[in-house]
Amino acid sequence: MLNILAISGSLRAASSNSALIAALARNAPPGCRVSVYDGLGCLPIFNPDDEGERTPLEASELIDAVTRADGVIVSCPEYAHGVPGGLKNGLDWLVSRDAAVAKPAMLVHASPRSLFARAALAEIMRTMSFALCDDVLEIALLGKKPPEVESILAEPANRLAMRDSLNAFADFIRAR
């Protein structure tokens, strides 16, 4: 059983990125378990002085979750042409750890317009030594209200796309 950790870069209650990763968890194919990390908003601001024995519990929980995962999926909104601060902060807590080194990762997107954030996030994660999967899932949810989002994510074609993407990511993980 592959254990995949899914992280939404959005802290919004009605986030389309969070809805997308929740749908991925619901549509995981046999042999894959997708767990959603929901502690991003609880992380203290990264400070290198607080590493080691001083690492806050919330940061340790993220580090442990990434370490235990066979792979990581990130869904990220774009704010002012960049990666949201909360997600960057979470990634910063992983920088000096081995958790990200060679860890398979896949990016998924809820907006076709988030091109700057996509490029920035891929660069950040490559710099951190994540092994990025070339397969990318995009389901356009931008500007949709929660009932519409759920309806779109429940469409058979989108459910199939999610399963196919997870299967491709599972193959990527197993090939490493």
C-alpha positions in Angstrom: 0.0 0.0 0.0 1.4 3.4 -1.0 0.9 6.2 1.4 0.5 9.5 -0.3 0.3 12.8 1.6 -1.7 15.6 -0.1 -1.2 19.2 0.9 -3.4 22.1 -0.2 -1.6 25.4 -0.3 -4.8 27.3 0.5 -6.1 28.0 3.9 -9.6 29.1 2.7 -12.5 27.2 4.1 -14.1 26.9 0.6 -10.8 26.3 -1.2 -11.0 24.7 -4.6 -7.5 23.4 -4.1 -8.5 21.7 -0.8 -11.6 20.3 -2.5 -9.4 18.8 -5.2 -7.1 17.0 -2.9 -10.0 15.8 -0.8 -11.5 14.4 -4.0 -8.2 12.7 -4.8 -8.3 11.0 -1.4 -11.8 9.8 -2.1 -10.8 8.5 -5.6 -7.6 6.8 -4.7 -7.2 3.6 -6.7 -6.5 0.2 -5.0 -3.0 0.1 -3.6 -3.0 3.8 -2.7 -4.0 5.7 0.4 -4.2 9.5 0.1 -4.1 11.3 3.4 -4.8 15.0 3.5 -2.5 17.2 5.6 -4.5 20.0 7.2 -2.1 21.7 9.6 -0.6 24.3 7.3 -2.4 27.2 9.1 -1.2 26.0 12.5 2.5 26.1 11.6 4.6 28.9 13.3 6.6 31.1 11.0 9.8 29.3 10.1 12.9 30.4 12.1 16.1 28.4 11.7 16.8 29.1 15.4 13.8 26.9 16.2 15.2 23.8 14.5 16.6 20.6 16.1 15.5 20.2 19.7 13.5 23.4 19.5 11.4 22.4 16.5 7.8 23.2 17.3 5.4 20.2 17.6 3.3 21.4 14.6 6.4 21.5 12.4 7.6 18.1 13.7 4.2 16.7 12.7 4.6 18.0 9.2 8.2 16.8 8.9 7.1 13.3 10.2 4.2 13.1 7.8 6.3 13.9 4.8 9.0 11.5 6.0 6.5 8.7 6.4 4.8 9.3 3.0 5.8 7.4 -0.1 5.0 10.5 -2.1 3.6 14.0 -1.7 0.9 15.8 -3.8 0.6 19.6 -3.6 -2.3 21.7 -4.9 -1.5 25.4 -4.8 -3.4 28.5 -5.6 -1.6 31.6 -7.0 -1.5 34.8 -5.0 0.1 37.9 -6.6 1.9 35.7 -9.1 3.4 33.5 -6.4 3.1 30.7 -3.9 1.0 31.5 -0.9 3.0 32.3 2.2 1.5 29.5 4.3 2.6 26.9 1.9 6.1 28.4 1.5 6.4 28.5 5.3 5.5 24.8 5.4 8.1 24.0 2.8 10.7 26.1 4.7 10.3 23.8 7.7 11.4 20.9 5.5 14.4 22.6 3.9 17.2 21.4 6.2 15.6 18.0 6.7 16.0 14.8 4.7 12.2 14.5 4.4 12.1 16.1 1.0 15.3 14.6 -0.5 14.4 12.4 -3.4 10.7 12.3 -2.1 8.4 11.7 -5.1 6.0 14.7 -5.6 3.3 15.6 -8.0 1.6 19.0 -8.5 -2.2 19.2 -9.1 -4.0 22.4 -10.1 -7.5 23.7 -9.6 -6.9 26.8 -11.9 -5.6 27.0 -15.4 -4.3 30.5 -14.7 -1.9 29.7 -11.9 1.1 29.6 -14.2 3.4 31.8 -12.2 2.8 29.9 -8.9 3.2 26.6 -10.8 6.6 27.6 -12.0 7.7 29.0 -8.7 6.5 26.0 -6.7 8.2 23.5 -9.1 11.4 25.5 -8.7 11.2 25.6 -4.9 10.5 21.9 -4.8 13.3 20.9 -7.2 15.7 23.1 -5.2 14.6 21.2 -2.1 15.4 17.9 -3.9 11.9 16.6 -4.3 11.6 14.3 -7.3 8.9 15.9 -9.3 6.7 13.7 -11.4 6.1 15.1 -14.9 2.4 14.1 -14.9 0.2 16.9 -13.8 -3.5 16.9 -13.0 -5.5 20.0 -13.7 -9.3 20.3 -13.1 -10.6 23.8 -13.7 -12.4 24.9 -10.6 -11.5 28.6 -10.5 -14.4 30.9 -9.6 -16.8 28.0 -8.8 -18.9 27.9 -5.7 -18.6 24.8 -3.4 -21.7 23.0 -4.8 -20.4 23.5 -8.4 -16.9 22.3 -7.3 -18.3 19.1 -5.8 -20.4 18.5 -8.9 -17.4 19.0 -11.3 -15.2 16.7 -9.1 -17.9 14.1 -9.2 -18.1 14.0 -13.0 -17.1 10.5 -14.3 -14.5 12.0 -16.6 -12.8 13.9 -13.7 -13.0 11.0 -11.3 -11.3 8.9 -14.0 -8.7 11.7 -14.6 -7.9 11.7 -10.8 -7.5 7.9 -10.7 -5.4 7.9 -13.8 -3.2 10.7 -12.3 -2.8 8.8 -9.0 -2.0 5.6 -10.9 0.7 7.4 -12.9 2.1 8.9 -9.7 2.1 5.5 -8.1 4.0 4.1 -11.0 6.5 7.0 -10.7 6.9 6.2 -7.0 7.4 2.5 -7.6 10.0 3.1 -10.3 12.2 5.2 -8.0 
